[in-house]
Amino acid sequence: MMDKESKHKLIIDYRERLFINHCVFSLDQLFPHIDFQADAKIKGYNEYGAIIIDNRINSQWLFTIANTATMCPVGTHIYAVCDNQSKSSAQDTIGKLGEKIHVDIIEVEQIKESFRIDNIYEYSKMLKDRSFWNYFDENKLLISQTDALIIKPIQEFYFELPYLGAPFIPSQIIEIYSERNKYREIKNFYKYESAVHNKPNKSLYPNLVGNGGLSIRHRDAMKKLIGKFGKETDDNEPEDLFFSRYINQIFESTPIEIAQSFACEAKFHEEAIGNHACWKYFKSKEMAIHFENHIKTLLSMIPV
């Protein structure tokens, strides 16, 4: 016997496995043929930075590093933030890419001794601290978590926005399942429903932008928001909700159409540049569209 919730969880686990398999396939079969930032060796760093924050040093982490370097503007400064216990493993893992890409591996304790990234609460607490943003030289920064997928190159236009992420769009996950009798005949159907962002903090409206898992931030904008509104948050509030809640009080709002073109999470957008935690919200056929678009983008970067 298996209850309906457990059955649905298996579907989600299956879709997560599809995501991981796609990333590993890309890492093993396609990235070896791509010179991630070839022109950067001549041009040096540009005005952009990209930050990956994670202690889980594995193939998924390495894929995120490689894919971020590939999809960001040439010369983007790549940072990998982990704790001091993970740094050696991170250095060894990055070495698998050879000399194709330079990554600055930063110990989180080096930024601030009290910083930890063991859980989402510590992660959010860190990003709501000006000490974190003070560490980076570049003002225009991309945050990419290891459950995000950047599908195609990010146009520099997006880096001009002070805060940008997938919209917090209220939506509904609906799955139809069948039940069969001992003769394998269908005897019943049932519907599984789950709300997504159905009741977010009302102060997020009408901005709705956006999710932090794949996001662009201006360092100085983050510092300004923390300085002005930091006392209005607590350690339990996710950092992206905090920044989304106050961004429009200082900066011009970003149209939701632009945010949707950059990234999607709860609601599928076929032409989005990236997605976040797609297996939690998308149908398998929707994931397949993004995966194939991503593969075709990588293939376009491999010389014939």
VENNOR-V596252 format. One record per residue. RES is the residue in three letters. SS is DSSP state (a for helix, b for strand, c for the rest). PSI is psi in whole degrees, 0 to 359 (NA if undefined). NEAR is the number of other C-alpha atoms within 8 Angstrom. Layout:
RES|SS|PSI|NEAR  RES|SS|PSI|NEAR
This chain:
MET|c|148|2  MET|c|130|5  ASP|c|168|6  LYS|a|323|7  GLU|a|318|6  SER|a|322|8  LYS|a|316|9  HIS|a|322|9  LYS|a|324|8  LEU|a|324|8  ILE|a|317|8  ILE|a|318|10  ASP|a|320|8  TYR|a|316|8  ARG|a|325|11  GLU|a|321|10  ARG|a|323|8  LEU|a|316|8  PHE|a|312|10  ILE|a|317|9  ASN|a|322|8  HIS|a|315|9  CYS|a|317|10  VAL|a|319|11  PHE|a|314|9  SER|a|318|11  LEU|a|317|12  ASP|a|323|8  GLN|a|334|7  LEU|c|315|11  PHE|a|330|11  PRO|a|341|9  HIS|a|2|6  ILE|c|132|9  ASP|c|98|9  PHE|c|309|9  GLN|c|53|12  ALA|c|313|9  ASP|c|339|8  ALA|a|334|10  LYS|a|334|7  ILE|a|316|6  LYS|a|335|8  GLY|c|188|7  TYR|c|148|9  ASN|c|203|9  GLU|c|8|8  TYR|b|152|15  GLY|b|155|13  ALA|b|134|14  ILE|b|126|12  ILE|b|122|13  ILE|b|112|10  ASP|c|144|12  ASN|c|350|10  ARG|c|91|6  ILE|c|101|12  ASN|c|191|7  SER|a|325|8  GLN|a|320|11  TRP|a|314|11  LEU|a|320|11  PHE|a|315|12  THR|a|319|14  ILE|a|308|11  ALA|a|316|12  ASN|a|321|9  THR|a|316|11  ALA|a|324|13  THR|a|322|11  MET|a|349|11  CYS|c|160|11  PRO|c|144|11  VAL|c|131|11  GLY|c|2|12  THR|c|134|13  HIS|b|117|10  ILE|b|125|12  TYR|b|137|12  ALA|b|117|13  VAL|b|125|13  CYS|b|176|14  ASP|c|171|13  ASN|c|334|9  GLN|c|339|5  SER|c|351|11  LYS|a|316|12  SER|a|316|8  SER|a|321|8  ALA|a|317|10  GLN|a|316|9  ASP|a|319|8  THR|a|318|11  ILE|a|327|10  GLY|a|338|8  LYS|a|340|6  LEU|a|356|9  GLY|c|219|7  GLU|c|18|6  LYS|c|335|9  ILE|c|142|11  HIS|c|128|6  VAL|b|127|9  ASP|b|113|7  ILE|b|117|11  ILE|b|126|12  GLU|b|129|11  VAL|a|328|14  GLU|a|339|11  GLN|a|330|7  ILE|a|312|11  LYS|c|130|9  GLU|c|328|7  SER|c|352|5  PHE|c|140|10  ARG|c|153|10  ILE|c|37|14  ASP|c|339|7  ASN|c|173|6  ILE|a|332|8  TYR|a|316|10  GLU|a|321|12  TYR|a|310|11  SER|a|320|13  LYS|a|320|10  MET|a|314|11  LEU|a|343|10  LYS|c|19|10  ASP|c|127|10  ARG|a|336|11  SER|a|325|8  PHE|a|309|12  TRP|a|331|12  ASN|a|337|8  TYR|c|332|7  PHE|c|138|8  ASP|c|324|5  GLU|c|145|9  ASN|c|327|11  LYS|b|110|14  LEU|b|145|14  LEU|b|134|12  ILE|b|125|13  SER|b|115|14  GLN|c|163|11  THR|c|354|10  ASP|c|16|7  ALA|b|154|14  LEU|b|117|9  ILE|b|118|12  ILE|c|325|14  LYS|c|166|10  PRO|c|141|10  ILE|c|120|9  GLN|c|145|8  GLU|a|337|7  PHE|a|319|6  TYR|a|331|10  PHE|a|352|12  GLU|a|351|7  LEU|c|136|11  PRO|c|331|11  TYR|b|128|12  LEU|b|130|14  GLY|b|172|15  ALA|c|138|18  PRO|b|144|14  PHE|c|83|12  ILE|c|122|10  PRO|c|130|11  SER|b|179|10  GLN|b|127|9  ILE|b|122|10  ILE|b|122|8  GLU|b|137|7  ILE|b|125|8  TYR|b|155|8  SER|b|160|9  GLU|b|139|9  ARG|b|152|10  ASN|c|185|8  LYS|c|345|5  TYR|c|9|5  ARG|c|17|6  GLU|c|141|7  ILE|b|126|9  LYS|b|345|8  ASN|b|157|7  PHE|b|150|9  TYR|b|158|8  LYS|b|132|8  TYR|b|129|11  GLU|b|143|8  SER|b|131|7  ALA|b|144|9  VAL|b|122|10  HIS|c|32|10  ASN|c|328|9  LYS|c|61|6  PRO|c|168|8  ASN|c|126|6  LYS|a|336|6  SER|a|350|6  LEU|a|333|11  TYR|c|149|7  PRO|c|15|5  ASN|c|300|11  LEU|c|358|11  VAL|b|121|14  GLY|c|184|15  ASN|c|140|14  GLY|c|351|10  GLY|c|327|11  LEU|b|104|16  SER|b|155|14  ILE|b|134|15  ARG|b|141|15  HIS|b|123|12  ARG|a|312|13  ASP|a|329|8  ALA|a|318|10  MET|a|317|12  LYS|a|321|11  LYS|a|318|8  LEU|a|319|13  ILE|a|316|11  GLY|a|323|8  LYS|a|325|7  PHE|a|4|9  GLY|a|329|9  LYS|a|350|6  GLU|a|357|5  THR|c|173|8  ASP|c|175|6  ASP|c|341|9  ASN|c|346|5  GLU|c|126|10  PRO|c|141|10  GLU|a|325|11  ASP|a|328|10  LEU|a|320|11  PHE|a|308|10  PHE|a|321|10  SER|a|327|13  ARG|a|329|10  TYR|a|350|10  ILE|a|321|11  ASN|a|349|10  GLN|a|346|5  ILE|c|321|7  PHE|c|157|7  GLU|c|138|5  SER|c|147|7  THR|c|127|10  PRO|c|140|6  ILE|a|332|10  GLU|a|324|6  ILE|a|318|8  ALA|a|319|16  GLN|a|325|12  SER|a|336|11  PHE|a|308|12  ALA|b|154|16  CYS|b|152|16  GLU|c|284|14  ALA|c|331|13  LYS|c|124|9  PHE|c|135|8  HIS|c|112|9  GLU|c|322|7  GLU|c|10|5  ALA|c|148|12  ILE|c|328|12  GLY|b|173|13  ASN|b|168|15  HIS|b|127|13  ALA|c|50|9  CYS|a|328|12  TRP|a|340|12  LYS|a|336|8  TYR|a|331|10  PHE|c|153|11  LYS|c|159|7  SER|a|322|8  LYS|a|330|6  GLU|a|317|10  MET|a|318|11  ALA|a|324|8  ILE|a|313|9  HIS|a|319|10  PHE|a|315|10  GLU|a|322|8  ASN|a|320|10  HIS|a|315|11  ILE|a|317|9  LYS|a|325|8  THR|a|313|10  LEU|a|319|11  LEU|a|326|8  SER|a|343|7  MET|c|356|7  ILE|c|121|8  PRO|c|143|4  VAL|c|NA|2
